[in-house]
Every structure is written in structure tokens, then in C-alpha cells.
Amino acid sequence: MQDFKDIDKQKRSNRSGRAKRPEGRNAFKKILDDDKPRKKRYGIALGVIAVLLASYPIISLLNSSPSKTATTSAAAATVSLKNLDQGSAFRLAAEAYPKAQVQGDSYVAPLPQGGQVVYAINDEVQKRVEKVLTDYKVPYGLFVAMEPRTGRILAMVSHSSIEPGWEKDGNYHLYPLASLFKIVTATAALESKKVTPETPFAFNGRLTSESPKYWRVHPGRGNQQMPLAIAMGKSVNPVYGRLAGEVVGRDPLLLYAGRYGFNQALLPGAPIMASTAPTPATVDELMRMGAGLNREVKASPFHAAAIMAAVANGGVMMAPGFAREIRDAKGNLVFTHQPQALRTVMTPETASAMARMLATTVQSGTSRRAFHDRRGRRMLASVSIAAKTGSIDGTDPAGHYSWFAAYAPMEDPQIALAALVVNGNKWRIKATSVGEQALEAFFR
């Protein structure tokens, strides 16, 4: 683990090159006589310049006629459409998305310069999430779903019952990630080969304690103990705080945060803001970060979904693709989504171990109630789900943040998602319920 103590320039004048003037009264008269033709030429030139300046607005207006302007704009648009990469295609699709409508079995949006964007949106999931967020009148709600193996965006919903216009960019902004960061802590620990999901881990303090001074273990004083997998499902702060501070260490934790895409653009060219994971200055700060309690550790819903998709995809994070295809004004196909691996976060073995840990969230952890009826019977019983929850208070927007990220089915991942609900003093709904509804719509 990293130790924390740790020009004046001179000017010259050349007078030798000065022209010699004729001397005497006759010489002065000669200079005046010589200047007359020159003055006449200057007068003519000045007149021509004046005429040109006076006619400039008319010339400009003629040169900027509507037909010529339209031709120039269309040419520029054609050039941009012919040079689309994953990032610029994502941005183009994001800008057009507010005008997307269902056409046949696809969502399609027109482009201002002509042409269209075709999305891979799953209509069942999209409409179900929209309805849930609207019916519960959530102050702020965000949702992103993607296909783990390809990165294609399957749904993107944003809603606000109190701030019109917030929805436009909501999914691209950053929010405190809370306990979803425990995934990073666990990944770093598993990759070090020092622990496994079954490793019993001692701790002190309440499961939701936010103060490291209560977490440390004192030999012979009846410490609590819990396997890491169960502690993941129950989101036990002391366990993952101690895991970060006493097993992983600062530099390895930041290394794996970087592998997951923190402190860098998730997809260069896309409008998604870069997630942040600042360097902790003390051991206590490191422990709080590992437990998901550092409010400056922030991510977008797009990134949260990509993190879960990386676990689902055997440790390989794929670039999110918003546009399935893009066509120009003539109907020519100028872009089609191709799966693009961004980075390898962890080994397949670690991803498999992580999946076992995340499965406990639904089986016996913080999402159990949302996925079981009152008699304890499992809803979506035929679908195995890996998930993680998170909760924390935030200020932008102000409220109580509730996260839910998941993928399913575990044996053949088809969807990864992230839901974020920001409630006021009166809770409307938890993100877990939004995620459960989305999965039900997807697997119905």
C-alpha cells in the first residue's frame, strides 16, 4: 500500500540609407512640380477604393444568397457525415434523440442537414421506464440500458417533475456514485489474489456506518465477521472501507478506477462527462472512498451502465453506441455501429467471482424486497440477476440519491442497466424498483 507521509534588445538606426534632397530654392520648386502627377494618381486610386467600399454590402449580399449558403452548409454536413467515428456518431445521435419517434420496429430521428439516425432502443423497456418515472412523479430520474457484448444503447430515459429542461442533458452529467464504487474496490482486491468472494472479513460498527474510526478491528474484542460476497450484497461500509485501506491500498485502487474509466473520457467525442475519482490524502479518506462514501467520486448513468456491462462481458468494457446506423440525405449508409472494446478491466476469472458477489444483492441483500413478493417468492424467477445498489445525499440536484445497476441473465448477459432516482424529503420510489420494472419489460 502506498505510504501517505510521503530580453533586452538594443535598437539601431541606419542613417546612411536616407535619400539626399536637392538643395536650394530651385530644388524646392522642383520637388513640388514632381509631386503634381503623383497626387493626381493618388486621387484616382482613392476614388476607386471609395466606390468599392460603398458597394461592399451589396456584393456581400449577392455572394451570400440563400442557394449558395444552403449549398455550402450541405457540403459541410456531407463532409462531417462521411467522417464519423464512434464518438462523433454518439454525439450526433444524442443531439437528434429528442426528436426520435417509433417507425416500424425502430426509433428514428431526423437530422437537421437531412438524413436520419436509427437507434437500437428497446421499445418495451423504454416505455415502461418512462411510465414508472412519470407515474411516480419523481423529482429527477435517469435510466440507461446497454447490450454488454456490443455496447449498443437499448434505452435512455430522463425525467424531472420539477425542473423542465433538465432532462435534455441529465444522463450525460455526473452524480455521486455512492456504493456502486464498491465494485471497483472489490475488483482491485480480487485481482490482487489476496481474497476471494468467500473470504470472511472482520469489521466493527454498523453496516451503514460512515466513520472509519468505528470500523477498525481490535483483536479479542468480539469483532463482527462477514464473507465479502455477502457484504457486497448488503453493501457493508466497514467491510469495504477496511478492504480498501488495509488490503488494496491507494495506488492499486486508483489503478483500477482508471481501468474502469474514471478520470478520463469514457468515449472521446461523445457528450458524456468524464467521471471523477480524486486521490485520497489520508488512510481514512481512502477507506471512505473504498466504501463509496466520497461524494467527489462521480459518474454518469452511461458510465454506471458500462461498468456493470464490463463485469457481464468477462471484464472487457465496450464503447457505448447510441446510433445503430446513420444515413445521409440521399439515404446512403454513412455509419453503422461496430462493437469496440475500450479496455480490459479485469481477468475473466475475476469477472466471474465478481458476478457471484453481485448476485447476493438480489438473493439476500439490499434489493431482495424489490425482487420478491410478500410471500418471499422470487419475481423473474427464471432470470438470474447480478446487481448493486447505492444511496447517498447530493447537492446537484439536491436530494437523496438512489442507484441501482444490474445485468442479466448472469449465464448469458443480454442487458446491463443503471437507474438513478433523486428524491426530495418525500421519497417517491427507489431506483431498485425502476430497475426491476425494466428487467421485467425486457424479459417478458
CORJOQUI-V248516 format. One record per helix or strand. SS is the DSSP state (A for helix, B for strand). FROM is the first residue (numbers start at 1). LEN is the number of residues. If there is no record, write none. Layout:
BEGIN
ss;from;len
SS;FROM;LEN
SS;FROM;LEN
END
This chain:
BEGIN
ss;from;len
A;25;39
A;66;16
A;86;14
B;101;3
B;106;5
B;116;4
A;123;13
B;140;7
B;152;8
A;166;3
A;170;3
B;175;2
A;178;14
B;200;4
A;212;3
B;224;4
A;228;6
A;237;12
A;250;10
B;276;1
A;283;8
B;298;2
A;301;12
B;316;3
B;321;1
B;323;5
B;333;4
B;341;4
A;348;16
A;369;3
B;372;1
B;378;1
B;385;11
B;398;11
B;415;9
A;431;13
END
